């Protein structure tokens, strides 16, 4: 179950980084 939890959270963290990067550039 831990693996499923990590697999579910990891992409969310990546999406947050992608969303934060363009905001900082602007």
mmJSON file of the N, C-alpha and C atoms, coordinates in Angstrom:
{"data_MODEL":{"atom_site":{
"group_PDB":["ATOM","ATOM","ATOM","ATOM","ATOM","ATOM","ATOM","ATOM","ATOM","ATOM","ATOM","ATOM","ATOM","ATOM","ATOM","ATOM","ATOM","ATOM","ATOM","ATOM","ATOM","ATOM","ATOM","ATOM","ATOM","ATOM","ATOM","ATOM","ATOM","ATOM","ATOM","ATOM","ATOM","ATOM","ATOM","ATOM","ATOM","ATOM","ATOM","ATOM","ATOM","ATOM","ATOM","ATOM","ATOM","ATOM","ATOM","ATOM","ATOM","ATOM","ATOM","ATOM","ATOM","ATOM","ATOM","ATOM","ATOM","ATOM","ATOM","ATOM","ATOM","ATOM","ATOM","ATOM","ATOM","ATOM","ATOM","ATOM","ATOM","ATOM","ATOM","ATOM","ATOM","ATOM","ATOM","ATOM","ATOM","ATOM"],
"id":[1,2,3,4,5,6,7,8,9,10,11,12,13,14,15,16,17,18,19,20,21,22,23,24,25,26,27,28,29,30,31,32,33,34,35,36,37,38,39,40,41,42,43,44,45,46,47,48,49,50,51,52,53,54,55,56,57,58,59,60,61,62,63,64,65,66,67,68,69,70,71,72,73,74,75,76,77,78],
"type_symbol":["N","C","C","N","C","C","N","C","C","N","C","C","N","C","C","N","C","C","N","C","C","N","C","C","N","C","C","N","C","C","N","C","C","N","C","C","N","C","C","N","C","C","N","C","C","N","C","C","N","C","C","N","C","C","N","C","C","N","C","C","N","C","C","N","C","C","N","C","C","N","C","C","N","C","C","N","C","C"],
"label_atom_id":["N","CA","C","N","CA","C","N","CA","C","N","CA","C","N","CA","C","N","CA","C","N","CA","C","N","CA","C","N","CA","C","N","CA","C","N","CA","C","N","CA","C","N","CA","C","N","CA","C","N","CA","C","N","CA","C","N","CA","C","N","CA","C","N","CA","C","N","CA","C","N","CA","C","N","CA","C","N","CA","C","N","CA","C","N","CA","C","N","CA","C"],
"label_alt_id":[null,null,null,null,null,null,null,null,null,null,null,null,null,null,null,null,null,null,null,null,null,null,null,null,null,null,null,null,null,null,null,null,null,null,null,null,null,null,null,null,null,null,null,null,null,null,null,null,null,null,null,null,null,null,null,null,null,null,null,null,null,null,null,null,null,null,null,null,null,null,null,null,null,null,null,null,null,null],
"label_comp_id":["UNK","UNK","UNK","UNK","UNK","UNK","UNK","UNK","UNK","UNK","UNK","UNK","UNK","UNK","UNK","UNK","UNK","UNK","UNK","UNK","UNK","UNK","UNK","UNK","UNK","UNK","UNK","UNK","UNK","UNK","UNK","UNK","UNK","UNK","UNK","UNK","UNK","UNK","UNK","UNK","UNK","UNK","UNK","UNK","UNK","UNK","UNK","UNK","UNK","UNK","UNK","UNK","UNK","UNK","UNK","UNK","UNK","UNK","UNK","UNK","UNK","UNK","UNK","UNK","UNK","UNK","UNK","UNK","UNK","UNK","UNK","UNK","UNK","UNK","UNK","UNK","UNK","UNK"],
"label_asym_id":["A","A","A","A","A","A","A","A","A","A","A","A","A","A","A","A","A","A","A","A","A","A","A","A","A","A","A","A","A","A","A","A","A","A","A","A","A","A","A","A","A","A","A","A","A","A","A","A","A","A","A","A","A","A","A","A","A","A","A","A","A","A","A","A","A","A","A","A","A","A","A","A","A","A","A","A","A","A"],
"label_entity_id":["1","1","1","1","1","1","1","1","1","1","1","1","1","1","1","1","1","1","1","1","1","1","1","1","1","1","1","1","1","1","1","1","1","1","1","1","1","1","1","1","1","1","1","1","1","1","1","1","1","1","1","1","1","1","1","1","1","1","1","1","1","1","1","1","1","1","1","1","1","1","1","1","1","1","1","1","1","1"],
"label_seq_id":[1,1,1,2,2,2,3,3,3,4,4,4,5,5,5,6,6,6,7,7,7,8,8,8,9,9,9,10,10,10,11,11,11,12,12,12,13,13,13,14,14,14,15,15,15,16,16,16,17,17,17,18,18,18,19,19,19,20,20,20,21,21,21,22,22,22,23,23,23,24,24,24,25,25,25,26,26,26],
"pdbx_PDB_ins_code":[null,null,null,null,null,null,null,null,null,null,null,null,null,null,null,null,null,null,null,null,null,null,null,null,null,null,null,null,null,null,null,null,null,null,null,null,null,null,null,null,null,null,null,null,null,null,null,null,null,null,null,null,null,null,null,null,null,null,null,null,null,null,null,null,null,null,null,null,null,null,null,null,null,null,null,null,null,null],
"Cartn_x":[0.84,0.0,0.868,2.008,2.909,3.325,3.566,3.996,2.892,1.665,0.537,0.426,0.649,0.547,1.605,2.826,3.928,3.654,3.192,2.907,1.797,0.898,-0.212,0.235,1.136,1.594,2.688,3.558,4.697,4.268,3.323,2.89,2.262,1.612,1.002,2.107,3.201,4.32,4.905,5.013,5.56,4.65,3.348,2.397,2.511,2.669,2.795,4.038,5.133,6.369,6.162,5.515,5.279,4.39,3.446,2.528,3.255,4.14,4.845,5.914,6.556,7.656,7.2,6.157,5.734,5.259,4.658,4.185,5.388,6.463,7.66,8.314,8.324,8.949,8.193,6.879,6.081,6.247],
"Cartn_y":[-1.205,0.0,1.246,1.158,2.323,2.696,1.678,1.945,2.695,2.259,2.916,4.362,4.583,5.942,6.844,6.33,7.118,7.395,6.39,6.538,7.568,7.671,8.616,10.041,10.173,11.504,12.059,11.211,11.681,12.548,12.102,12.923,14.235,14.241,15.478,16.495,16.017,16.926,17.472,16.63,17.084,18.138,17.932,18.903,20.234,20.185,21.416,22.181,21.484,22.156,22.806,22.103,22.642,23.886,23.879,25.021,26.202,25.925,26.996,27.642,26.886,27.423,28.582,28.421,29.515,30.744,30.522,31.646,32.459,31.796,32.503,33.279,32.689,33.353,34.638,34.619,35.804,36.825],
"Cartn_z":[0.0,0.0,0.0,0.64,0.653,-0.771,-1.573,-2.957,-3.702,-3.533,-4.211,-3.744,-2.47,-1.924,-2.545,-2.631,-3.217,-4.691,-5.402,-6.837,-7.049,-6.088,-6.211,-5.874,-4.912,-4.464,-5.374,-5.878,-6.689,-7.872,-8.701,-9.844,-9.389,-8.244,-7.729,-7.421,-6.835,-6.533,-7.832,-8.838,-10.125,-10.74,-10.639,-11.207,-10.47,-9.168,-8.38,-8.823,-9.055,-9.488,-10.855,-11.761,-13.112,-13.036,-12.11,-11.976,-11.326,-10.384,-9.666,-10.553,-11.4,-12.225,-13.118,-13.929,-14.812,-14.023,-12.874,-12.045,-11.567,-11.177,-10.7,-11.84,-13.032,-14.181,-14.52,-14.449,-14.768,-13.654],
"occupancy":[1.0,1.0,1.0,1.0,1.0,1.0,1.0,1.0,1.0,1.0,1.0,1.0,1.0,1.0,1.0,1.0,1.0,1.0,1.0,1.0,1.0,1.0,1.0,1.0,1.0,1.0,1.0,1.0,1.0,1.0,1.0,1.0,1.0,1.0,1.0,1.0,1.0,1.0,1.0,1.0,1.0,1.0,1.0,1.0,1.0,1.0,1.0,1.0,1.0,1.0,1.0,1.0,1.0,1.0,1.0,1.0,1.0,1.0,1.0,1.0,1.0,1.0,1.0,1.0,1.0,1.0,1.0,1.0,1.0,1.0,1.0,1.0,1.0,1.0,1.0,1.0,1.0,1.0],
"B_iso_or_equiv":[0.0,0.0,0.0,0.0,0.0,0.0,0.0,0.0,0.0,0.0,0.0,0.0,0.0,0.0,0.0,0.0,0.0,0.0,0.0,0.0,0.0,0.0,0.0,0.0,0.0,0.0,0.0,0.0,0.0,0.0,0.0,0.0,0.0,0.0,0.0,0.0,0.0,0.0,0.0,0.0,0.0,0.0,0.0,0.0,0.0,0.0,0.0,0.0,0.0,0.0,0.0,0.0,0.0,0.0,0.0,0.0,0.0,0.0,0.0,0.0,0.0,0.0,0.0,0.0,0.0,0.0,0.0,0.0,0.0,0.0,0.0,0.0,0.0,0.0,0.0,0.0,0.0,0.0],
"pdbx_formal_charge":[null,null,null,null,null,null,null,null,null,null,null,null,null,null,null,null,null,null,null,null,null,null,null,null,null,null,null,null,null,null,null,null,null,null,null,null,null,null,null,null,null,null,null,null,null,null,null,null,null,null,null,null,null,null,null,null,null,null,null,null,null,null,null,null,null,null,null,null,null,null,null,null,null,null,null,null,null,null],
"auth_seq_id":[1,1,1,2,2,2,3,3,3,4,4,4,5,5,5,6,6,6,7,7,7,8,8,8,9,9,9,10,10,10,11,11,11,12,12,12,13,13,13,14,14,14,15,15,15,16,16,16,17,17,17,18,18,18,19,19,19,20,20,20,21,21,21,22,22,22,23,23,23,24,24,24,25,25,25,26,26,26],
"auth_comp_id":["UNK","UNK","UNK","UNK","UNK","UNK","UNK","UNK","UNK","UNK","UNK","UNK","UNK","UNK","UNK","UNK","UNK","UNK","UNK","UNK","UNK","UNK","UNK","UNK","UNK","UNK","UNK","UNK","UNK","UNK","UNK","UNK","UNK","UNK","UNK","UNK","UNK","UNK","UNK","UNK","UNK","UNK","UNK","UNK","UNK","UNK","UNK","UNK","UNK","UNK","UNK","UNK","UNK","UNK","UNK","UNK","UNK","UNK","UNK","UNK","UNK","UNK","UNK","UNK","UNK","UNK","UNK","UNK","UNK","UNK","UNK","UNK","UNK","UNK","UNK","UNK","UNK","UNK"],
"auth_asym_id":["A","A","A","A","A","A","A","A","A","A","A","A","A","A","A","A","A","A","A","A","A","A","A","A","A","A","A","A","A","A","A","A","A","A","A","A","A","A","A","A","A","A","A","A","A","A","A","A","A","A","A","A","A","A","A","A","A","A","A","A","A","A","A","A","A","A","A","A","A","A","A","A","A","A","A","A","A","A"],
"auth_atom_id":["N","CA","C","N","CA","C","N","CA","C","N","CA","C","N","CA","C","N","CA","C","N","CA","C","N","CA","C","N","CA","C","N","CA","C","N","CA","C","N","CA","C","N","CA","C","N","CA","C","N","CA","C","N","CA","C","N","CA","C","N","CA","C","N","CA","C","N","CA","C","N","CA","C","N","CA","C","N","CA","C","N","CA","C","N","CA","C","N","CA","C"],
"pdbx_PDB_model_num":[1,1,1,1,1,1,1,1,1,1,1,1,1,1,1,1,1,1,1,1,1,1,1,1,1,1,1,1,1,1,1,1,1,1,1,1,1,1,1,1,1,1,1,1,1,1,1,1,1,1,1,1,1,1,1,1,1,1,1,1,1,1,1,1,1,1,1,1,1,1,1,1,1,1,1,1,1,1]
}}}
